[in-house]
Amino acid sequence: MFVLAHLSDPHLGPLPRARIGELASKRIMGFVNWYLRRRACHRVDIFDAIVRDMEDARPDHVALTGDLVNIALAAEFGAARRWLARLGAADRVTIVPGNHDVYVRATAAHAGQSWGAWMGEPESGAAKPASGFPFVRRRGGVALIGLSSALPTGPFLASGKLGAEQVSRLAALLPGLAGAFRVVLIHHPPLGRRPRHKRLTDAKALLRVLAEHGAELVLHGHDHRHSLEWIETARGRIPVVGVPSASGAATSREDDPAAYNLYRIDGGPGAWRCEMISRGLEPGGNDIVERSRRTL
């Protein structure tokens, strides 16, 4: 039995003090949005409670699908790195970046520079693409495949893109991992309806690769909502699962309250079994409780 925990979109606060020059970009809108709305929606105390509950479940590994920070100020990355170090050693936690982690060009490389130990497999001698994505981390019978859909965008945009090279590399990787329980990690969801400015722009290319070569599970964040979609393939269906923000307050009108998922993975090639357990804020309360349980 391998237990995988999935968290996303913590939007770690509080926002550090920003210099005027740092706000002379798309950041000014994010800065204003944080103080007018987001700081009430993303609460440190809720996030701490989610993490404590997750740690009590003693997962074998933790996957975090992006948006650790808010407006990608340089000071945010160091704070996030210190939090990651407390969450777990780099070989027990895997992250992929979100659009807020690559918010502007000025600090677009900071996520990889600051959190690189939690992405990829530094102890491996295998050659990796210059971008670092996709990467593969094997843990027992589970293969975690990290993709990056994050890129700097203009004002009012939160879209993502993998790019042809990353999609091509994924297509080359998946067949060699066919004996493992393959978990694809990405920030932007490849399925479901959402506004154009929040979409994964090359989702169709990703879906074609997954339909052709297969995977056992796709995990994402971005929407701050519970979701379950299915990719139909000739060999069966692939579940695509999203979780709410791990710091989301129950008072938010747009997002689901904070939650995380546990995946209990058992069996072997051709006969994998996966149970998904969702835990989060209880309705109208502050305790973390089991919200649902189902077999995927």
ABEGO torsion letter per residue (X at the ends): XBBBBBBBGAGBOBBBBBBAAAABBAAAAAAAAAAAAAAAABBAAAAAAAAAAAAAAGBABBBBBEGABAAGBAAAAAAAAAAAAAAEBAAABBBBBBAAAAABAAAAAAAAAAAAAABEBAABABBBBAAGOBBBBBBEABBBBBBBABBBBBBGBABBBAEAAAAAAAAAAAAAAAABBBBBBBABBABEBBBAAABBAAAAAAAAAAAAAEBABBBBBGAGBBBBBBBBBAAEBBBBBBBBBAABBAABAABBBBBBBBBBBBEBBGABBBBBBBBBBBBGBABBBBABBBBX
